[in-house]
Amino acid sequence: MSNKSIISTDKAPAAIGTYSQAVKVGTTVYMSGQIPLVPETMEVVTESFEAQAVQVFENLSAVAEAAGGSLADIVKLTILLSDMDHFAQVNSVMGRYFKEPYPARAAYAVKQLPKGVDIEVEGIMVTAG
């Protein structure tokens, strides 16, 4: 696949496994799940669920910018939560980072997330070129 490129930035957490922060194929960017790790320290944000969600969207924003876009270019998000009781807070935090028209989205409660966090978000973005 000749038009495939790996996206990497030190403004988002380094991959903690066998994956890339994002992969761009043509104008489509597949963004790996981000958890609330602080890029500079690789420590988990633990103050509150809201703080975790904010860090996740900051990380996604950094990856989007490294790929030549912004959160406004995301067309699909998948949100994984430790508990659906966090759903309303996710909507509140998302409202700070996204404006209409909003991306398509799915949200699921899962049994466990990496490093015991409460949220992970992955996205698909389409850039101008």
N, C-alpha and C positions, 0 to 999 in steps of 0.2 A: 504494500500500500504506500505509494510514493507521496501522497499528500497528507500523511499522518505525521503530526509533530507532538512532542511531549511538552507540556506547560509546567513550569516550575518557578516558584518565587520564594524568597526568604521572608516575605511579608505574611506568609501563611505557614502553619506548622509543616515541618518536613514529614514526608510519608513515614509511617511507623510499621510498614509491612511491605509486601511485594506488590506495590501499586504506584502509580504516578498521581500527582495532585490533580492533573487533568490531561486529557488527550484531545487534540484538535484534528478533525478530519474535514478537510474543505473549510466550510464556514461554521461547522457544528463543533461545539466544545462539550465534551462529557466530563463533568466535574465530579471527582471522588467525594465521598462523604466527608464532611468536616465535623469534628467534635470540638468542644470548647477548650482547646489547647492554646495557650499564649505562645505565639511563634518564637519570641526571643528566649523563653525559658523552657518551653515544652511542658509546662506545668498546667494541670487542669484548673479551670476556673471553678470554684466551689462555693462562692458567696451565696448564690441563689439561683433558681431556675432562670429568672430573667437575665442575670449576668451571664449564664451559660449560653442562652439563646443569642444575646448580643454578640458574644465572642464568636459564635458560629457564623453569624451573618457578616461580621467583620472579616473573618477568614475567607468566606465565599467571595466577598467583594474583592479581596486581594488577589485571589485566583482569577476571577473574572477580568480584572484589570491586567494581569499578566498575560492573559489570552487575547488582549486587545478589545475588551468590551467592558461592560458594567453590569450591575445587578439588573438594570432595566432591559438587558438583552436576554435574560433567562426566560425560557419558554416553558420549562417544567421543573418542579421541585418535588423531591420525595423527602418527607420528614419522618424520622423515626424517634419515638418518644418512649421513655421508661414508663409513662403513665398517661392515659388520655386526659387526666385531670389538668395537665399542662396545656391542653389545646387552646384555651382562651388566651393564655399568656403568649403562646406562639403567634396567634393572630395579632395581638397587641404589638409585639416586637416587630413582626413582619410589616406592619403598617408604618413603621419608621423607615424601613429600607425599600419598600416597593410602593409604587403609585399605580393607579389604573392605567391601562389594562393590566391586571395581575397575571402572573404566570399560571399555567395549569399546576395542580398540586394534588398530592396524595399524602395522607398522614396515617401512620400506624403506631400502635403501641406494641413494643417488642419485649421479650423477656429480659434481655440484658444488652447493654451497649459497651463498646470498648472503654476500658479504664473506669468503668462504673459511672459514666456520665448519664445525664438525663435526656440528651438530645443529640441527634446526628442529622445532617441535611446534605443531600447531594442534588446536583442540578444539571440540566442540559441548557446550553446557551447557543444562540446563533449570532455570529458576528457579521459585520458588513462585508468583510472580505479578507 
